[in-house]
């Protein structure tokens, strides 16, 4: 059980497509606990395993007073559209309006190997899509309109040279 350091862009692990968890082991149980401990901080909505340096398909969340996790998540349904401010622990200080589905449903498993489904609208839907993107090696600025993405990348470069 530990609060882990968060990897930031341009760390290459953030661009890695994460591997599915093959079996629930004590190491996976520890990783899930670390993800829960690390996301359980005010202002943190979600955290993927690769953001703490582990290229496995697991994310944790802390949203709408619900703390949880999903192993091997699959984004199985989205609908509608929303445009709203989005940020990322791996892109500190950058907030940009990002287009996402208004509703999202993710299915996966828990530490017992049982099937679980997490779904939500609005901010919860945004978090589910954001974390699944991370596990596929994407960060939210990849979804921005080209000119806004250029601005975000300039801001990121100026931060790292600041």
C-alpha positions as CSV (number, residue, x, y, z in Angstrom):
1,X,0.0,0.0,0.0
2,X,1.6,3.2,-1.2
3,X,1.0,6.5,-2.9
4,X,3.0,6.2,-6.1
5,X,4.7,8.9,-8.2
6,X,2.8,9.9,-11.3
7,X,4.6,9.7,-14.6
8,X,4.3,12.8,-16.8
9,X,4.5,13.5,-20.5
10,X,6.9,12.8,-22.3
11,X,7.5,9.5,-20.3
12,X,7.2,6.8,-23.0
13,X,5.2,4.5,-20.8
14,X,2.3,6.9,-21.3
15,X,2.4,6.0,-25.0
16,X,2.4,2.3,-24.3
17,X,-0.6,0.1,-25.1
18,X,-1.0,-1.8,-21.8
19,X,-1.2,-5.6,-21.5
20,X,-4.2,-7.4,-20.1
21,X,-3.9,-8.9,-16.6
22,X,-3.6,-12.6,-17.1
23,X,-4.3,-13.7,-13.5
24,X,-5.0,-12.2,-10.1
25,X,-1.8,-12.5,-8.1
26,X,-0.6,-10.9,-4.9
27,X,1.4,-8.4,-7.0
28,X,-1.9,-7.4,-8.9
29,X,-3.6,-7.0,-5.5
30,X,-0.8,-4.7,-4.3
31,X,-1.0,-2.7,-7.6
32,X,-4.7,-2.2,-7.2
33,X,-4.3,-1.0,-3.6
34,X,-1.5,1.4,-4.8
35,X,-3.8,2.7,-7.5
36,X,-6.6,3.2,-5.0
37,X,-4.3,4.9,-2.5
38,X,-2.8,7.2,-5.2
39,X,-6.2,8.3,-6.6
40,X,-7.7,8.8,-3.2
41,X,-6.6,12.5,-3.0
42,X,-8.8,15.5,-3.5
43,X,-9.0,16.6,-7.1
44,X,-8.1,13.2,-8.5
45,X,-10.8,11.5,-10.6
46,X,-9.0,8.6,-12.2
47,X,-5.6,6.9,-12.5
48,X,-4.3,4.3,-14.9
49,X,-1.6,1.8,-14.1
50,X,0.8,3.1,-16.7
51,X,0.6,6.5,-15.0
52,X,2.4,5.0,-12.1
53,X,4.8,3.1,-14.4
54,X,3.1,-0.3,-14.8
55,X,1.9,-1.2,-18.3
56,X,-1.1,-3.3,-17.3
57,X,-4.8,-2.7,-18.1
58,X,-6.1,-1.5,-14.7
59,X,-7.4,1.9,-13.6
60,X,-8.7,3.3,-10.4
61,X,-11.2,6.1,-9.9
62,X,-12.4,8.4,-7.2
63,X,-15.5,10.2,-8.5
64,X,-18.9,11.2,-7.2
65,X,-17.9,9.8,-3.8
66,X,-17.2,6.4,-5.2
67,X,-13.7,4.9,-5.0
68,X,-13.1,1.9,-7.2
69,X,-11.1,0.1,-9.9
70,X,-11.5,-2.0,-13.0
71,X,-9.1,-4.7,-14.2
72,X,-9.0,-5.3,-18.0
73,X,-11.5,-2.6,-18.7
74,X,-13.3,-2.5,-22.1
75,X,-15.2,0.6,-23.2
76,X,-18.3,-1.2,-24.4
77,X,-20.8,1.6,-25.0
78,X,-20.8,5.4,-25.4
79,X,-23.5,7.7,-26.5
80,X,-24.3,11.4,-26.8
81,X,-21.7,14.2,-26.7
82,X,-20.3,16.6,-24.2
83,X,-17.6,19.3,-24.4
84,X,-15.9,20.3,-21.2
85,X,-12.7,21.1,-19.4
86,X,-10.4,18.1,-19.0
87,X,-7.1,17.8,-17.2
88,X,-4.7,15.0,-16.5
89,X,-2.3,14.1,-13.7
90,X,0.3,13.3,-16.4
91,X,-0.1,16.8,-17.9
92,X,0.0,18.9,-14.8
93,X,-1.6,22.3,-15.0
94,X,-3.1,21.8,-18.5
95,X,-6.9,22.1,-18.8
96,X,-8.6,22.1,-22.2
97,X,-12.1,21.7,-23.4
98,X,-12.3,18.1,-24.8
99,X,-15.1,16.4,-26.7
100,X,-16.3,13.2,-25.2
101,X,-19.4,11.0,-25.1
102,X,-22.0,12.1,-22.6
103,X,-22.5,8.4,-21.4
104,X,-20.0,5.6,-21.1
105,X,-20.1,2.0,-19.9
106,X,-17.0,0.0,-19.1
107,X,-16.9,-3.7,-18.2
108,X,-14.0,-5.6,-16.7
109,X,-13.3,-7.7,-13.7
110,X,-12.5,-7.2,-10.0
111,X,-9.9,-8.9,-7.8
112,X,-12.1,-11.9,-7.4
113,X,-12.3,-12.4,-11.1
114,X,-15.9,-11.4,-11.1
115,X,-17.4,-9.4,-14.0
116,X,-18.1,-5.7,-13.1
117,X,-19.7,-2.9,-15.0
118,X,-19.1,0.8,-14.3
119,X,-21.2,3.4,-16.2
120,X,-22.0,7.0,-15.9
121,X,-22.9,10.3,-17.5
122,X,-21.1,13.6,-17.5
123,X,-17.9,13.7,-15.5
124,X,-18.0,10.0,-14.7
125,X,-18.4,9.2,-18.4
126,X,-15.4,11.5,-19.2
127,X,-13.3,9.7,-16.6
128,X,-14.1,6.3,-18.0
129,X,-13.1,7.3,-21.5
130,X,-10.0,9.2,-20.3
131,X,-8.7,6.2,-18.4
132,X,-9.4,3.7,-21.2
133,X,-7.5,6.1,-23.5
134,X,-4.5,5.9,-21.1
135,X,-4.5,2.1,-21.3
136,X,-4.4,2.4,-25.1
137,X,-1.4,4.7,-25.0
138,X,-3.2,8.0,-25.5
139,X,-3.4,11.2,-23.5
140,X,-6.4,13.5,-23.7
141,X,-4.6,16.2,-25.7
142,X,-4.5,13.7,-28.6
143,X,-8.3,14.3,-28.9
144,X,-8.0,18.1,-29.1
145,X,-8.7,20.0,-32.4
146,X,-5.4,20.4,-34.2
147,X,-4.8,24.1,-33.4
148,X,-5.8,23.7,-29.7
149,X,-3.5,20.6,-29.5
150,X,-0.6,22.7,-30.9
151,X,-1.3,25.3,-28.2
152,X,-1.3,22.6,-25.5
153,X,2.0,21.2,-26.7
154,X,3.6,24.6,-26.7
155,X,2.3,25.2,-23.1
156,X,3.7,21.8,-22.1
157,X,7.1,22.6,-23.7
158,X,7.3,26.0,-22.0
159,X,6.5,24.3,-18.6
160,X,9.3,21.8,-19.0
161,X,11.8,24.5,-20.0
162,X,10.5,27.0,-17.4
